[in-house]
Amino acid sequence: MDKYKRFKLRVYEVLEVAKPDDKLSRFVDIFLIILILLNVALIVAGTFELPKAVVNVFSIIEKISVAIFTVEYILRLWTSNLKFEYMGTLRARLRYMLTFAAIIDLASLLPSYIPAVPSNFMILRMLRVLKLLRVLKLNRYTNALKNIGEVFKCKASQLISSILVVSLLMIIASVLMYDAEHEAQPEIFDNVLSGMWWAIATLTTVGYGDIYPVTPLL
């Protein structure tokens, strides 16, 4: 085996989940976990009013993190033919790019390379949510999250059925609430989506109190 292939194999071994006796691989795993958690903490901290000096430090850490995650993504893409040995190099890389982990990696990186549009707050919020996807990268390094993933995979049909039933019940409740409350509170229950908000708030929490029925449903 020539030096190029040995180096590529070593990179692949380091990036994969660490073996008990591979100290470098274990170090890389721990380092990436800490970096991911640090990035999530920075995103949360970024929602507070902070001194300019602190913001500048956060910005530097963000840029360094993006550079590291980008290199990690490129290296994983480069060594993907070792993961999918039964495929050709190009097919293996395309196959890797379509895996859940690779999609999460790319989705968490894109906001850092797409210029933000300050005038559109919703776009900025969407980019922040995408950045939070970095925490899902932890799935690679923890067996517990992998086990949870296997449970979701095995019970996918039951979970989808449950979500569909709950969604249908929420839609029915929303329509009924709109019909019952629109005449009494036209400014609050102005459409079915208002009823949907009431249904979501009622189902998932004790209710925010901003939208509530005032008439009996006969």
C-alpha positions in Angstrom: 0.0 0.0 0.0 1.5 3.3 -1.0 1.7 6.4 1.2 -1.3 8.1 -0.3 -3.6 5.1 0.4 -2.2 4.6 3.9 -2.8 8.3 4.7 -6.3 8.2 3.3 -7.1 5.0 5.4 -5.7 6.7 8.5 -7.8 9.8 8.0 -10.9 7.5 7.6 -10.0 5.6 10.8 -9.6 8.8 12.7 -12.9 10.3 11.5 -14.9 7.2 12.3 -16.1 6.5 15.8 -13.1 5.9 17.8 -11.8 2.4 18.6 -10.8 1.8 22.2 -7.1 1.7 21.5 -7.0 4.6 19.0 -6.1 7.6 21.0 -6.0 10.1 18.1 -9.5 9.0 16.9 -10.8 9.3 20.4 -9.2 12.8 20.8 -10.8 14.0 17.5 -14.2 12.6 18.6 -14.0 14.4 22.0 -12.7 17.6 20.3 -15.6 17.7 17.8 -18.2 17.0 20.5 -16.9 19.9 22.6 -16.8 22.2 19.5 -20.4 21.3 18.5 -21.7 22.0 22.1 -19.7 25.2 22.2 -21.3 26.4 18.9 -24.8 25.6 20.2 -23.9 27.6 23.4 -22.7 30.5 21.3 -26.0 30.5 19.3 -28.0 30.6 22.5 -25.8 33.3 24.0 -26.0 35.3 20.8 -29.7 36.0 21.5 -28.7 38.2 24.5 -27.4 41.7 24.4 -23.7 41.3 24.8 -20.7 43.7 24.8 -19.1 44.3 21.4 -15.8 42.7 22.5 -17.7 39.5 23.4 -19.5 39.5 20.1 -16.2 39.8 18.3 -14.8 36.8 20.2 -17.9 34.8 19.3 -17.5 35.7 15.7 -13.9 34.5 15.6 -14.9 31.2 17.3 -17.7 30.8 14.8 -15.3 31.3 11.8 -12.8 28.9 13.2 -15.5 26.3 13.9 -16.9 26.7 10.4 -13.4 26.1 8.9 -12.9 23.0 11.0 -16.4 21.6 10.2 -15.8 22.3 6.5 -12.5 20.5 6.5 -14.2 17.6 8.4 -16.9 17.4 5.7 -14.5 17.5 2.9 -12.3 14.8 4.5 -15.4 12.6 5.1 -16.4 13.1 1.5 -12.9 12.3 0.3 -12.7 9.0 2.3 -16.3 7.9 1.6 -15.2 5.3 -0.9 -13.6 3.4 2.0 -17.0 3.4 3.8 -18.8 2.2 0.7 -16.2 -0.1 -0.7 -18.6 -1.9 -3.0 -19.2 1.3 -5.0 -17.0 3.3 -7.3 -15.4 6.5 -6.0 -18.0 8.8 -7.6 -21.0 6.7 -6.6 -19.6 6.3 -3.0 -19.3 10.1 -2.6 -22.8 10.7 -4.0 -24.1 8.0 -1.7 -22.4 9.6 1.3 -23.7 13.1 0.4 -27.3 11.6 0.7 -26.8 10.1 4.1 -28.5 11.7 7.1 -25.2 12.7 8.7 -23.8 14.3 5.6 -27.0 16.3 5.0 -26.9 17.5 8.6 -23.2 18.5 8.2 -23.9 20.4 5.0 -27.1 22.0 6.2 -25.3 23.3 9.4 -22.5 24.8 7.2 -24.6 26.5 4.5 -25.8 29.4 6.7 -22.2 30.4 7.3 -21.5 30.7 3.6 -24.8 32.2 2.5 -24.8 36.0 2.9 -27.4 37.0 5.4 -30.2 39.4 4.4 -30.6 41.8 7.3 -34.0 43.1 6.0 -35.6 39.7 6.2 -35.8 38.6 9.8 -37.4 35.2 9.0 -34.4 34.3 6.8 -32.1 35.1 9.7 -34.2 32.9 12.0 -34.1 30.0 9.5 -30.3 30.3 9.2 -30.0 30.2 13.0 -32.1 27.1 13.2 -29.9 25.5 10.5 -26.9 26.3 12.5 -28.4 24.5 15.5 -28.4 21.4 13.4 -24.8 21.0 14.4 -25.9 19.4 17.6 -27.3 16.5 15.6 -23.8 15.8 14.5 -23.3 14.4 18.0 -25.2 11.3 16.7 -21.9 10.1 15.2 -20.1 10.1 18.4 -22.6 8.8 21.0 -24.0 5.3 21.1 -27.1 6.5 23.1 -28.2 8.7 20.2 -27.6 5.9 17.8 -29.8 3.7 19.9 -32.5 6.3 19.9 -32.1 6.6 16.1 -32.6 2.8 15.8 -35.8 3.0 17.9 -37.2 5.7 15.6 -36.2 3.6 12.6 -37.9 0.5 13.9 -41.0 2.3 15.0 -41.3 4.7 12.1 -44.7 3.4 10.9 -46.2 3.7 14.4 -44.8 7.2 14.9 -46.0 8.4 11.5 -49.4 7.0 12.2 -49.5 8.7 15.6 -48.4 12.0 14.1 -51.1 11.8 11.3 -53.8 11.0 13.9 -52.8 13.9 16.1 -52.5 16.3 13.2 -56.0 15.3 11.9 -57.5 15.8 15.4 -55.8 19.2 15.6 -57.2 20.2 12.2 -60.7 19.1 13.2 -60.4 21.0 16.5 -59.2 24.1 14.7 -62.1 24.1 12.2 -64.6 23.6 15.0 -63.0 26.3 17.2 -63.1 28.7 14.3 -66.7 28.0 13.5 -67.6 28.5 17.2 -65.5 31.5 18.0 -65.3 33.6 14.8 -68.5 35.4 15.3 -67.8 36.2 18.9 -64.1 37.0 18.4 -63.5 37.9 14.8 -60.3 39.8 15.5 -58.8 36.8 17.3 -60.2 33.8 15.5 -60.0 35.4 12.1 -59.1 32.2 10.3 -58.6 28.5 10.8 -54.9 29.1 11.5 -55.9 31.0 14.6 -57.8 27.9 15.7 -54.7 25.8 14.8 -52.6 28.0 17.1 -55.1 27.5 19.9 -55.1 23.7 19.3 -51.3 23.5 19.4 -51.0 25.7 22.5 -53.6 23.6 24.2 -52.2 20.2 23.2 -48.5 20.9 23.9 -48.7 23.2 26.9 -51.1 24.5 29.6 -51.9 27.3 27.1 -50.5 30.8 26.7 -53.7 32.6 27.4 -53.5 34.8 24.3 -56.2 32.9 22.4 -59.1 31.1 24.2 -62.7 30.3 23.6 -65.5 32.5 25.2 -68.6 30.8 23.8 -70.1 27.4 24.4 -70.0 24.9 21.5 -73.5 23.6 21.0 
